[in-house]
Structure formats: C-alpha cells, structure tokens
Amino acid sequence: MGCVAEQRISWKDPPFLEMISRDREELFCISPIFSLISLFFPLLPYFFPYFGFRKRKGRGREGSNVERSVFEKILSQGESTTVEFKRCGSAPGQDALETLCSFANRNGGNLFLGVSDDGQVLGLPQASLLEIERNLINRTYDPGLFNMPPSLEFEQIEYDGQWVLRVWVAPTQGVFRFKGRVYDRMADADVVLKFDSQIASLYVRKNAIFTEQHIFPYLRMEDLDLELLERCRRRAAARRPSHPWGKMSDEELLRSAQLYTRDIETGKEGLNRAAALLLGRPEVILSACPGYKTDAVFRHRQPDRYDDRDTVRENLVLAYDRLYAFCAKHLPDPFYLEGDSRISVRDIVVREVVSNTLIHREFTSSFPAKLVIDDEGLRTENASRAMFEGRLTLADFNPMPKNPIIANFFTQIGYAEELGSGLRNLEKYARPFLGADPVLQEGDVFVARIPRNSETLGAAATVATAAKAATRLAIMALLKERGSLSAVEAAEGARISPKTAAKYLKALVGEGLAEPDGNVRTRRYYWTGSPGR
C-alpha cells in the first residue's frame, strides 16, 4: 500500500529536485525496499538520518537559489521518463492520473502541475493548491480508479509570483492499474500495455525477479555439454590452482555454481535457466529461451548492407568465444603502453563489451541482441531489466546485477571481472582503443557504444609510432654497446616486458642487424658487427 508523506522531505546533497533530473540512478538503487520504507515515510527524518533525508521547513515558500536554478534546469530540459508537465484547472484531469500510474510502474517521477508542455510556468491559484492535493489523494485511494494507491509527496513551489505544485511518485514494487489499464512510462509518454508479454516483463522488473533462477524440473545432466563443463573447470583451475571446482564432481560443481538449485518457497529443485544458457545444447537453449540469439554484423563498404555476419545461438560460453573472435577479426589493435609493457586495449574493451551483452541481458525477452561494427565504432544492444533509464557514468554508477549466477560463472572462468569493473575498464581504455569515450545507455534496451574518432586515433597513432621508434633505437644501441643480449637483458635495459623485447630483437634479425644463437631458453642476440661474428 502507498501513503502520502506528511512531512516535506528532500535529499540533503544534492538537493532533492536535482535527483529527479536525468541520469540520477542513486534514487532508484533503493527501489526494492521502498515499498516497506513508504509505510514509515513520515518518520524517516527522525529515525534514519543516515539515509540523507532532512525535513523541509515550511511550505509554499520559494526554495533556495540552488533549488530555483535546478527547477529552471528541469524546465529547460523538458519532459522525460521522470518529468511531466501538466496544465491544471480547479482539479487535475484524467491524463494527470495516467501519468501517476505510469510513474509508479516505472521508476517514479515528478508531475509538475501549472506548467505547459513546453516548460512555460502558467501557475495555479494559491488558494487551490491544498484542494488539488486532497483531490489527488482521494482519487488515488479510490478503488474504482486505482487497484492500489501510489506513494505520493507534494511540494508547493513559488516561481516568479506563480505557484506550481510538484507531485512526486515514489518508486515502489507492485504493478499499478488505473481504471483497469496498466500504464508504463516510455520516454515522455504514458503508454498503455496491451499485451501479456509486456505486462509479464513489467512484473519481472518491478519485483526484482531473476529469471535465470527459473527451475526446469525435466532438464537433465545429459542435456548439458559436459565436455564444455570440464573445459570451464580447467579454466577456473588455471586461473587459481586451489580453485574448489578442481576437486568437485560435475554434480557438485553445478550445485556450487548455483546452476542446480532448490526453491525454498515451493520445494522444487533441479537445473535452472542459467544452467541451460551457460552449458546447454542448442535444442535445450531453444526450448528454454526461444528468442535467444546475438546477431553480429560488420559493415564497412556499404552502410545499408553487411560485409560479414555471424548469428550466434550457442550457449553463453561458446557465444563469448565466437563474438570475441568476430570482434578481433574486424577491429584494430592499436599500440598502447601501460607503464613499461604493451597491452592490448582491443582485447580489454572487447572482453568487457561482449561479456556485458551476454551477462546483463533479460533472456525472456524476444528482443534480438545485436553487436554491430561499422565506421561509427562498436555497438551492442540487448534487452534489459532496467531499474532506471538514462546514461551510465562512472561518477554515479551503482552496479546492480541482472543475472548474478551467470555473472559469477563468467567471473570464475575469467570471462568477466567483479561487478562494476567493466565500466571502469571501458572508461579507461575506450579512448586509446577507438579514440572516444564510451556511451552506455540503460533502459528496457541497454545500448553500449564505443564511438570511433579518427582524429584522436590519428594523434594517438603518431605518439605510438614515435614510442616504437624510440624503443627500437634504445635496444639497438644497447645491443651495439654490449655486443650481445638476451630478451630479459634487453627488457631490463629498455624497461619493457621480455616478450616485447624479443619482438624488437627478432625485428633486428630480420633487418640484418642482429643474429640469434641458442634455443628458446638460452637464446642470445649478437650485433652483426661484433668481433667473432
């Protein structure tokens, strides 16, 4: 059940109004428990000061200068997933109630009454503000209109002599209906959900259901690729020799990885959807997730056609290998030094992008996942169970697992790192890879873009070429001075890795400036002008 807050609550830092502008994910990271908190909402400022709440003293007064500037910013940005403007007479119209329902079914939001669609403040009579509040309370609690009342809070704002009523809808669990219809917020519109699949997806999102945990009682061990399971066991043991999977039987490993589970509510136990997706044979995956596939496309010569394509329907482990190979085939691997060692920024970025599109996906959706490489860069799209909408940035990112079982399995075999590390790696390496910062957009469809910037890449290539030339000269001078070098000695002198030093020495051999002697372990390289050579 919802409630109406009696106190005027605002966030301490940043100001509350700023929280409902775009890209403010912090508000929604508490949504799974908000329905419980809302029962005691008026008491939060007294009993939970560490949540960052404070009481707003007084009502109907113009806010501080900061709040005024934030309000003006909201007006200038216009309507969005969490902001709606409405004209209002003596009482809110039906369209305002539809917006309240759609906000409650999405991520919450703010309805500003007394503002036109284009953000112009029209104002409300001050004497009508309390009556409008009572009207909304009565109508949201009317069982003939709403199946359950959304949690509301009101704030009266005075702006240049005009009065605006802000109605905040808190993010809560449960699916709300207005006049028997389910509304959802799509961009700046209130949309009626007409199909069962749409409403089912809404239930999944609202109730934080992990669909990977669904148990298939008739899914058997022989339906899984047990040879692939053994490969995964070896990969985990190679990364950590003491890994417990190394001594487990297949059944014990599946239980340890939470691929064989028991529902403590129903008592049902068996292999779950995560097991089918990670290790299942093609026919099993088709039965468990009929819409599952990833369409990888490379476009270069003609933007409306593809030069290469790979439609991947295999299990997630094999899909990772195929998508990784597809990206490696069609993307450059620019020279990049981190400290004294060269690293492959392409491998790092591709790993994060591919693992993200496979792990953090809503597999019950029929939306076809895409991986596109073209002149604009690298882009992935996949269905998501979004807790908010907007762009993800490192400064305000709160990692929230979509499929924790699948994510953990990928982490154990080295296909992914800990939750949240992917965005940090993309922020760090996307620019040296393709010349621009990553763009990650959360929503019902999650989009990850690594844009290509030729000018930045050109400058980086010039720097890289100069660095390569300097390293080559340093090794050549060292070899000429000493007469002979091993790869380890060259690495120490040039402050690079032995593997990289060996490549430079081999290049000098190809140029006729050095000669190798000995096997791989004892090999030394001699300057061609050295005595006795």
TABEL-V765277 format. One record per residue. N is the residue number from 1. PSI is psi as a letter, one per 30 degrees, with the letter a starting at -180 (999 if undefined). OMEGA is omega in degrees with one decimal (* if undefined). NEAR is the number of other ideal C-beta (glycine too) atoms within 12 Angstrom. Layout:
<<N:PSI:OMEGA:NEAR> <N:PSI:OMEGA:NEAR>>
This chain:
<<1:k:177.8:21> <2:a:178.5:36> <3:l:176.3:28> <4:k:-176.9:28> <5:k:179.8:33> <6:e:179.3:20> <7:l:174.2:24> <8:j:-173.2:26> <9:k:172.9:35> <10:l:177.6:33> <11:k:-176.0:27> <12:e:-175.9:19> <13:j:4.8:13> <14:l:-179.8:21> <15:l:-172.6:28> <16:e:-176.2:35> <17:e:-179.4:35> <18:f:-177.3:31> <19:f:-175.0:37> <20:g:169.9:44> <21:l:-173.6:32> <22:l:173.5:31> <23:h:177.5:28> <24:i:-173.3:38> <25:f:-174.5:34> <26:e:-177.2:29> <27:e:-170.1:34> <28:f:179.2:34> <29:f:178.5:22> <30:g:-173.5:31> <31:e:-179.5:34> <32:f:-179.8:21> <33:g:-171.6:19> <34:f:-179.8:32> <35:e:176.5:29> <36:e:-179.4:20> <37:e:-174.6:27> <38:f:178.6:34> <39:f:-177.9:19> <40:g:-173.5:22> <41:e:-177.7:32> <42:f:-175.7:22> <43:f:-175.4:20> <44:e:-177.8:30> <45:f:-176.5:25> <46:e:-172.5:15> <47:f:-177.5:13> <48:h:-178.3:18> <49:f:-177.5:13> <50:f:174.2:10> <51:f:178.5:23> <52:g:178.1:20> <53:l:170.1:29> <54:l:178.0:21> <55:k:171.0:21> <56:k:-178.5:29> <57:k:177.1:14> <58:l:178.5:13> <59:l:177.9:27> <60:g:178.1:24> <61:l:177.5:18> <62:k:-177.2:21> <63:a:179.5:29> <64:l:179.5:18> <65:e:179.8:11> <66:e:-179.3:20> <67:e:178.2:27> <68:e:-179.4:23> <69:e:178.6:19> <70:e:177.9:30> <71:e:178.0:36> <72:e:177.2:23> <73:e:177.9:21> <74:e:178.8:37> <75:e:-177.5:32> <76:e:-179.8:19> <77:f:177.5:24> <78:a:-176.2:23> <79:l:-177.3:31> <80:a:178.3:31> <81:e:-175.9:39> <82:g:-179.2:40> <83:k:176.7:42> <84:k:175.7:43> <85:k:178.2:35> <86:k:164.5:35> <87:l:-178.9:26> <88:k:175.2:36> <89:b:179.7:18> <90:f:179.0:16> <91:k:178.6:22> <92:k:178.5:36> <93:l:-178.7:20> <94:e:-178.4:18> <95:e:176.8:22> <96:e:178.7:36> <97:e:175.8:41> <98:e:177.9:35> <99:e:177.9:43> <100:e:179.6:43> <101:e:-178.7:43> <102:e:175.8:38> <103:e:-178.1:41> <104:e:-180.0:46> <105:f:179.2:44> <106:c:-176.7:45> <107:g:-173.2:40> <108:l:179.9:43> <109:a:-176.9:45> <110:k:174.7:44> <111:k:178.9:45> <112:j:178.4:44> <113:k:-176.3:44> <114:g:179.9:34> <115:k:179.5:36> <116:l:-177.0:21> <117:f:-178.4:18> <118:g:175.9:15> <119:g:177.9:26> <120:k:-179.5:19> <121:j:178.1:29> <122:e:176.2:25> <123:l:175.8:26> <124:l:174.5:34> <125:k:-177.1:20> <126:e:-178.1:21> <127:f:-176.6:12> <128:f:-172.8:22> <129:e:-179.7:31> <130:e:179.6:19> <131:e:177.3:22> <132:e:176.6:34> <133:e:-179.9:30> <134:e:-179.6:20> <135:e:179.9:28> <136:e:178.9:38> <137:e:-178.1:29> <138:e:-175.7:21> <139:e:177.7:29> <140:f:177.3:39> <141:g:179.3:23> <142:j:-178.2:17> <143:f:176.0:16> <144:f:179.4:14> <145:e:-178.1:27> <146:k:176.3:35> <147:f:171.8:25> <148:k:-174.4:25> <149:k:173.4:32> <150:l:179.0:46> <151:k:-174.2:39> <152:l:169.4:44> <153:k:-177.6:38> <154:k:172.4:36> <155:k:178.3:37> <156:k:-176.0:33> <157:k:173.0:42> <158:k:-176.6:26> <159:j:-179.8:33> <160:h:176.7:16> <161:f:178.6:11> <162:k:-179.6:25> <163:k:178.2:31> <164:k:176.9:43> <165:j:175.6:44> <166:k:176.9:45> <167:j:-179.7:46> <168:k:176.2:40> <169:k:-177.6:45> <170:k:173.7:42> <171:k:-178.4:44> <172:l:174.7:36> <173:l:179.3:32> <174:l:178.8:31> <175:k:-175.4:30> <176:k:176.6:44> <177:k:174.1:30> <178:j:-175.8:35> <179:h:176.1:19> <180:g:-177.5:15> <181:k:179.5:25> <182:k:178.9:33> <183:k:175.3:39> <184:l:-179.0:39> <185:j:177.1:40> <186:j:-175.3:24> <187:c:-179.6:22> <188:g:-176.3:25> <189:k:173.7:19> <190:j:-171.2:33> <191:k:175.9:24> <192:k:176.4:23> <193:j:-173.7:30> <194:f:-173.1:12> <195:k:-179.1:14> <196:e:-178.8:11> <197:e:178.4:19> <198:e:-179.6:25> <199:e:176.9:22> <200:e:177.9:22> <201:e:178.5:31> <202:e:177.4:36> <203:e:179.8:24> <204:e:-178.1:30> <205:e:-175.0:39> <206:e:-174.8:31> <207:g:176.1:21> <208:h:179.8:28> <209:k:175.5:22> <210:j:-175.3:30> <211:f:176.5:33> <212:f:-176.6:40> <213:f:-179.1:36> <214:k:-176.2:28> <215:k:174.3:29> <216:j:-173.9:30> <217:f:-177.5:17> <218:g:173.4:15> <219:k:-172.4:32> <220:l:-179.7:19> <221:e:-177.7:25> <222:f:175.5:16> <223:f:179.7:26> <224:l:176.6:37> <225:j:-175.2:28> <226:f:173.5:22> <227:e:176.6:15> <228:e:176.0:27> <229:e:177.8:37> <230:e:176.6:22> <231:e:178.6:21> <232:e:177.0:40> <233:e:-179.1:32> <234:e:178.1:21> <235:e:179.4:25> <236:e:-179.8:31> <237:e:178.4:22> <238:e:178.6:17> <239:e:-179.9:19> <240:j:-174.5:17> <241:f:-179.7:12> <242:g:-177.2:11> <243:k:-176.2:23> <244:f:179.3:18> <245:f:-174.8:32> <246:f:-177.5:22> <247:g:-176.8:14> <248:l:169.8:22> <249:l:179.4:18> <250:e:-178.8:26> <251:e:179.6:19> <252:e:178.7:17> <253:e:-179.5:33> <254:e:177.2:34> <255:e:-179.6:23> <256:e:-179.6:25> <257:g:179.9:37> <258:g:175.6:28> <259:f:171.0:41> <260:j:-171.8:35> <261:l:175.4:30> <262:k:177.5:17> <263:j:-175.5:17> <264:f:177.6:10> <265:e:-177.6:10> <266:f:-176.6:13> <267:f:-179.4:11> <268:k:178.6:19> <269:l:179.9:21> <270:a:176.3:28> <271:k:-175.5:39> <272:a:-177.4:37> <273:e:178.4:37> <274:e:177.9:44> <275:e:179.5:45> <276:e:-177.1:42> <277:e:-176.8:49> <278:e:-169.6:46> <279:f:-174.0:43> <280:l:173.2:39> <281:l:-174.3:28> <282:e:-178.0:23> <283:f:178.2:19> <284:e:179.6:30> <285:e:179.1:35> <286:e:179.2:19> <287:e:-177.0:19> <288:e:-177.8:34> <289:i:-174.1:36> <290:f:-176.3:18> <291:g:-174.8:23> <292:k:169.2:36> <293:l:173.5:34> <294:k:-177.3:41> <295:j:179.3:30> <296:k:-174.8:42> <297:k:173.2:32> <298:k:178.6:29> <299:k:178.2:24> <300:e:-174.9:18> <301:e:-178.1:12> <302:j:-175.6:12> <303:f:-178.7:14> <304:g:176.7:9> <305:l:179.7:13> <306:k:176.7:23> <307:f:177.9:21> <308:k:-177.8:23> <309:k:176.8:20> <310:j:177.4:28> <311:j:-171.7:21> <312:k:176.6:32> <313:g:-179.9:28> <314:l:179.8:29> <315:l:-169.8:41> <316:e:-179.6:48> <317:e:178.5:41> <318:e:178.3:28> <319:e:177.9:41> <320:e:-178.5:39> <321:e:-177.8:27> <322:e:-179.7:26> <323:e:176.7:43> <324:e:179.7:33> <325:e:178.7:21> <326:e:-180.0:32> <327:e:179.7:41> <328:e:-179.8:23> <329:e:-170.1:20> <330:g:-179.2:29> <331:k:-179.8:35> <332:l:176.2:28> <333:i:-173.8:23> <334:l:178.1:34> <335:k:-178.9:28> <336:k:177.7:31> <337:k:172.2:25> <338:j:-171.3:18> <339:b:179.7:11> <340:g:-173.7:20> <341:k:174.2:19> <342:k:174.5:30> <343:l:179.3:26> <344:j:178.7:25> <345:f:176.7:32> <346:e:-178.5:31> <347:e:-179.5:25> <348:e:-177.1:33> <349:e:-179.6:45> <350:e:178.3:41> <351:e:-178.2:33> <352:e:-177.6:40> <353:e:-178.1:50> <354:e:-179.6:44> <355:e:179.9:43> <356:e:-177.6:46> <357:f:177.6:49> <358:e:-175.4:46> <359:e:-170.8:42> <360:i:-176.9:42> <361:k:173.3:43> <362:j:-170.2:37> <363:f:177.8:44> <364:f:179.2:30> <365:k:178.0:31> <366:g:-179.3:19> <367:k:-178.2:29> <368:k:178.6:26> <369:k:-177.3:41> <370:k:168.6:34> <371:j:-172.8:46> <372:k:172.8:39> <373:k:178.9:37> <374:a:-178.1:29> <375:f:178.8:20> <376:f:178.3:20> <377:b:-179.0:34> <378:k:-177.4:44> <379:k:172.2:34> <380:k:175.0:44> <381:k:176.4:30> <382:l:177.7:44> <383:k:-176.4:36> <384:l:171.3:36> <385:i:-169.5:35> <386:k:172.6:39> <387:f:176.5:36> <388:l:175.6:39> <389:k:177.9:34> <390:a:-177.0:33> <391:k:176.0:25> <392:k:173.5:38> <393:l:-176.8:23> <394:e:-175.4:22> <395:e:-175.4:14> <396:g:-177.5:24> <397:k:174.5:27> <398:j:-175.6:23> <399:k:-179.8:26> <400:j:-175.2:30> <401:k:175.1:27> <402:e:179.7:36> <403:i:-173.3:42> <404:e:179.3:25> <405:e:179.4:35> <406:e:179.8:44> <407:e:179.9:36> <408:e:179.5:26> <409:e:177.8:40> <410:e:178.9:39> <411:e:-177.7:29> <412:e:-177.7:34> <413:g:174.4:35> <414:g:178.3:22> <415:f:178.7:33> <416:l:176.6:34> <417:a:-177.1:26> <418:l:-176.3:18> <419:k:178.7:25> <420:f:-178.3:23> <421:f:-178.1:24> <422:e:-179.9:40> <423:e:178.6:35> <424:e:178.6:23> <425:e:178.6:30> <426:e:178.4:40> <427:e:-175.5:27> <428:e:-168.8:22> <429:f:-178.4:34> <430:e:-178.2:38> <431:e:175.9:26> <432:f:179.7:35> <433:e:-177.5:40> <434:g:170.8:40> <435:g:-178.8:28> <436:l:179.7:26> <437:l:180.0:27> <438:l:175.5:39> <439:j:-179.7:28> <440:k:-176.1:37> <441:j:179.8:26> <442:k:179.1:37> <443:a:175.3:34> <444:f:169.6:33> <445:j:178.9:27> <446:k:-179.0:38> <447:k:174.2:33> <448:k:-178.6:40> <449:k:170.7:31> <450:j:-174.4:41> <451:l:177.3:28> <452:k:178.3:30> <453:j:-173.4:22> <454:e:-178.3:17> <455:e:178.8:14> <456:e:179.4:22> <457:e:178.7:27> <458:e:177.9:15> <459:e:179.6:17> <460:e:179.2:27> <461:e:178.2:21> <462:e:177.9:16> <463:e:-179.3:19> <464:e:179.2:23> <465:e:178.1:16> <466:e:179.7:16> <467:e:178.0:25> <468:e:-179.3:25> <469:e:179.7:17> <470:e:179.0:19> <471:e:179.0:33> <472:e:-179.7:28> <473:e:-179.8:18> <474:e:179.6:27> <475:e:179.8:41> <476:e:178.6:30> <477:e:179.7:20> <478:e:179.9:30> <479:e:-179.9:38> <480:e:-178.3:22> <481:e:-175.0:17> <482:f:-179.1:21> <483:e:177.9:21> <484:l:-178.9:29> <485:k:164.0:37> <486:l:179.2:27> <487:e:180.0:33> <488:e:179.2:22> <489:e:177.6:24> <490:e:179.7:39> <491:e:179.7:27> <492:e:-178.9:19> <493:e:-178.0:26> <494:f:179.9:34> <495:h:174.4:21> <496:l:-180.0:33> <497:l:177.7:23> <498:e:179.9:27> <499:e:178.6:18> <500:e:179.2:33> <501:e:178.9:35> <502:e:178.8:28> <503:e:179.4:25> <504:e:179.6:37> <505:e:177.9:40> <506:e:177.6:23> <507:e:177.6:24> <508:e:175.1:32> <509:e:179.1:25> <510:f:179.5:14> <511:f:179.9:16> <512:g:-178.7:11> <513:f:-179.8:26> <514:l:177.4:35> <515:k:178.9:26> <516:l:176.8:27> <517:k:178.7:21> <518:l:178.8:14> <519:a:-174.0:8> <520:e:-175.5:13> <521:e:-175.0:10> <522:g:-171.0:13> <523:k:172.8:25> <524:l:-179.6:28> <525:k:-175.1:38> <526:k:175.1:26> <527:k:-172.4:30> <528:f:179.3:21> <529:g:-177.2:17> <530:k:178.0:20> <531:k:176.3:9> <532:f:179.2:11> <533:999:*:17>>
